[in-house]
Amino acid sequence: MELVISDLAVSRGGLVVLEGMSFTLSPGEALILRGSNGVGKTTLLRTVAGLQPPAAGHVSAPPESLAYASHADGLKSALTVTENLAFWAAVHGLGRDRLEQALEAMDLMRLRERRAAQLSAGQKRRLGLARMLVTGRPVWLLDEPTVSLDQQSVGLFARVVRGHLAAGGSALIATHIDLGLSEARVLELDPFRAEARPSVAAGFDDPFAEAIA
């Protein structure tokens, strides 16, 4: 499933922060988003994910092809590791086999009966990333996915991404660290920084979406 970004501008708090972006992400490809703090990496991913409207330009991809993982892990603290993944697998209509693969891939088998509230920050992050595997969606949008992960877990994540790419998926990843994905393209966002000005798409929805991020 191809993701096509055409002359895209995105806004934060009613102000355009990035503009003039055009790129294509094809099956089997990973694209790393880099840039200084506050440049708009999260805002870009939220716009691509459909959580807020573009200030200008277009995002072309079927909404059901996209899976977004933000700084929040999307976990239910009262449920166990297995129950959390089972919930998301059911939401996306996938079976138990995908759940078991996700547990194995992110080294969660020994934690499968532990409640999410009892996990460390790194373990929660691994569970949040395992959730991507049970969505069944081909285009992954990942915002700083390795926060709280140790070096070994970063390696696990890189292998999971490579497996996803090999299966025909793609990944758009905002990160400051080297993930060890030498095959990934890199897009530096600072050249697309906009001079602060009001967004024509701003209004109630845009600031509200940022307020609840």
N, C-alpha and C positions, 0 to 999 in steps of 0.2 A: 504494500500500500504506500503510495507516494505522498509526501507532504510537500506542498508548494507554497512558498511565501513570496508575495509579489508587492514590492514597493510599500512595505509595511511600516507604519508609525504606531508607537504605543505610548500610553500616557499613564501617569501616576499622580493621584490627587488632583486630577483635572489639568495637569501640565504635560505636554509632550516631552518625553525623555529620550526616545530613540526614533529615528526616521530613516527612510530610504533603504530599508533592508529587503533584499531579494535573494532567496536561495531555495534549493530543492534538496530534500532528504529522501533518497531512494531506498528500497528494500536492501538490507544487508549493509547499510551505512550507519556510522555514528558521527555526530557532529558535536564538538565541544565548544561551549560558549564561554569566552573569557572576557574579562574587563574589570576595571577598577570598582571598588565598593560603591554602591549606589548608582551604577551606570544604567541599570534596568534589566538585569538578567532575569530576576524573578518576575518582573512585570511582563517581559517578553514571553516567558513560559506560560504565565497565566492567560495571556492573550491568545497564544496558540491553542491552549487547552479549552478556550471558549468560556473562561470564567469572567472575562470582561471584553468589551468590544474594542476593535482596533480604532485608533484615532484616524487612520487612513490606510488604504491598501487592503490586501486580501490574504486570508489563510484558507488554503484549499486542501481539505482532507475530510473524509467522512467522520463525524463526531464519534461514531462507534468504533473507530480505529484507534483512538487516542486513549492512553492511560497516563495519568499525571500523579507524580509523587512529590509533595512539597516538603517543607521543613517539618510539618506535622505528619505523624506516621499513619494516621487514620485507623488507630487501634481502639478497641473497646477494652478498657482496663479490667473489667470483671470477667472477661472471657479468657480461656486458655489460649496458648499459641495455636493449637489445632483448631479450636473453635473460631478464632479470628479468621484463619485462612478458609475454614469451611464456610463461614458467612460470606466472604468475598467470592469464593468459588461458586456458591449458590446464586449470588447476585448476577454473575456473568454466565451462569448455566453450564459450568464445567464440573467434571466428575472428580472422584476421590483420587484418581491416579495423578492428576495435576497437582493436587495438594501434597501428596507424598513426595513428588519430585521437588516441589518448592522447599519443603522441610529439609530434604537432603542437600539441595543446592546451597542453601544458606546456613548449613550446619546447625539446624534447630531440632534435630531428632531427640536429643536428650532433654530438651526443654519443652517438648510438645505438650505436656500436661501442666505446665506452669502458667499461672495467670499473668496477663500482660503487665499488670500493676507491679508484679514482683521482678520484672526484668530490669537489667541495667540499661543505661542509655544506649550502649552499643548493641545490646541484644534486641532492644526495641527497634533500633534502626534496621537490623538484619531482618526482623519480622516485617517491618514496613516495606522493605525491598522484596521480600518473598511474596508479598501481596501482589506485586506486579506480575509475577509468574502465574498467578491464578486468575488474572483478568482475561487471558487469551487474546489481548489486543496487540496489534503489531507495532504501533508507534509509541515508544516510551518517551515521556517528557519528565526529566529528572532534575530536581533543584537541589544542588549540593548533596548528592546522595551518600557521600562517605563521611559526613559529619558524625562524630562519636565512634567511628570505626577504627579498630587497630589495624596494623599493617597486614596481618593475616586475613582479616575480614575484607579489607580493600581488595586483596587478591581474589577472594571468593566472589566479590561483586564483579570484578573484571571478567572472571570466567563465565559468570552468569550472562553478562552483557554479550560476550563473544558467542555464547551458545544461542542467544536470542538473534544475533545478527546472522549466524550460520543457518538458522531456521527461516530466514527471510524477513526478520523484523528489522526495525531501525531504532535509533536512540538519539535524542537531543538532550544534551547534558550540560548543565551549568555547574562549573567546578573551578576551584583555584589550584587543585593538586594534580599531580601526574597520576593518572589511573593505570598507566601501563598499557594503554590501548594505542599502540603506535600507528595502527591503521586508521585511526579516527582523524577526520579533518578538524581544523580549529578555525573558529570565527571570532575575531577580535571585535568587540562591540564599541569600544571607545571612538572609532572613526564615525560611528553612526549617532553619536550623542547629538541631541538637538539643543538649540538655544531655547531656554525655558519660555514657553508661550502657552496660552490656553488651548485645550483640545476642543475641536468642533464636536467631538463625540462625547465631551464631558457633560456632566449633569448629575442627576441623582445616582445613576447606576455605577459610574466610574469611581467616585470617592467612596461610595458604600462598599463596593467590592474590595477596595484597598483596606477599608477600616476593619473588615472581618477576616483579612488574610492571616 
